[in-house]
């Protein structure tokens, strides 16, 4: 969480995450303390176990909940 906040303060705007990284909750907490209009955005990926339309859709929804 602290590293994400420091990166945002330093000017980073892309936060890369994935369900397999197990960092989505921390990313979400850090971003909640950052202004919505800051230009920061999140890129996430599905794991190989989340392939296929239905599984990928479910994985995206779960990621959004964690974020």
Residue pairs with C-beta under 8 A, 6 or more apart in sequence:
1 26
1 29
1 30
2 30
4 15
4 26
4 27
4 30
4 31
5 30
5 33
5 34
7 15
8 30
8 34
8 38
8 40
12 40
13 38
13 39
13 40
13 41
14 40
14 41
14 42
14 43
15 27
15 30
15 31
15 40
15 41
15 42
15 43
16 42
16 43
16 44
17 23
17 24
17 27
17 42
17 43
17 44
17 45
17 63
17 67
18 44
18 45
18 46
18 47
19 44
19 45
19 46
19 47
19 50
19 59
19 62
19 63
19 66
20 45
20 47
24 44
24 63
24 66
24 67
25 66
25 67
27 42
27 67
28 66
28 67
31 40
31 42
31 67
34 40
42 67
44 60
44 63
44 67
46 55
46 56
46 59
46 60
47 59
49 55
50 56
50 58
50 59
